[in-house]
Amino acid sequence: MEAVSRGAAEAGGHVIGVLASSFSSKPNRWVRQEIVVADWEQRLRKLIALGDGYVACPGGTGTLVELAVAWEKIHKRLLPRRPLVVLGNFWRQVVEQIEAADPKSRGVVFQAASVPAALEILKKDLSK
């Protein structure tokens, strides 16, 4: 997350770190505002509530859960429409498998080959 935070900060963004007190992690040096919640589930809810759009970078099971929850909430209209972008090919097979199993979920997740492409998708979708 440090690389993402650094990139956002260097581009002029206000970096918010949502930390769970049940973890022993500390914010990286690029975080300008900290929000501390009790546990992982509260952290997930807060991250989704704060986002105007989302970019899923390559990651592990935690990132997979974040992607799945955001996708489901947008797909089921439990959240207003927000851009959800997966970066690179890392999540491609996951997206393809879910869209094949549930065709109604198509069009919720955008795939971007690069950071500039992800930014363009976010800008275009957020300007609507």
DAGITA-V310380 format. One record per pair of residues at least 24 apart in sequence whose ideal C-beta (glycine too) atoms are under 10 Angstrom apart, sorted by the first residue. I is the first residue (numbers start at 1). J is the second residue. If there is no record, write none. Layout:
BEGIN
I|J, I|J
END
This chain:
BEGIN
1|25, 1|27, 1|28, 1|30, 1|31, 1|57, 1|59, 2|27, 2|28, 2|29, 2|30, 2|31, 3|28, 3|30, 3|57, 4|28, 4|30, 4|55, 4|57, 4|87, 4|115, 5|29, 5|30, 5|31, 5|32, 6|30, 7|115, 8|32, 11|115, 11|119, 16|46, 16|47, 16|50, 16|51, 18|42, 18|43, 18|44, 18|45, 18|46, 18|47, 18|49, 18|50, 19|43, 19|46, 20|44, 20|46, 40|65, 41|65, 41|69, 44|69, 44|70, 45|69, 45|73, 48|73, 48|74, 48|78, 48|79, 48|82, 49|73, 49|79, 51|79, 51|82, 51|83, 51|84, 52|80, 52|82, 52|83, 52|122, 52|125, 52|126, 53|81, 53|82, 53|83, 53|84, 53|85, 53|110, 53|118, 53|121, 53|122, 53|123, 53|125, 53|126, 54|82, 54|83, 54|84, 54|85, 54|86, 54|109, 54|122, 55|83, 55|84, 55|85, 55|86, 55|87, 55|110, 55|112, 55|115, 55|118, 55|119, 55|121, 55|122, 56|84, 56|85, 56|86, 56|87, 56|88, 56|90, 56|91, 56|94, 56|95, 56|109, 56|118, 57|85, 57|86, 57|87, 57|88, 57|90, 57|91, 57|115, 57|118, 58|86, 58|87, 58|88, 58|89, 58|90, 58|91, 59|87, 59|90, 59|91, 63|90, 63|91, 64|91, 64|94, 67|91, 67|94, 67|95, 67|98, 67|109, 68|94, 68|98, 70|108, 70|109, 71|95, 71|98, 71|105, 71|108, 71|109, 72|98, 72|105, 72|108, 73|108, 74|105, 74|108, 74|109, 75|102, 75|104, 75|105, 75|106, 75|107, 75|108, 75|109, 76|104, 76|105, 76|108, 81|108, 81|125, 81|128, 82|108, 82|122, 82|125, 82|126, 83|108, 83|109, 83|110, 83|118, 83|121, 83|122, 83|123, 83|124, 83|125, 83|126, 83|128, 84|108, 84|109, 84|110, 84|121, 84|122, 84|125, 85|109, 85|110, 85|111, 85|112, 85|117, 85|118, 85|119, 85|120, 85|121, 85|122, 85|125, 86|110, 86|111, 86|112, 86|118, 87|111, 87|112, 87|113, 87|114, 87|115, 87|117, 87|118, 88|112, 88|113, 88|114, 88|115, 88|117, 88|118, 89|113
END
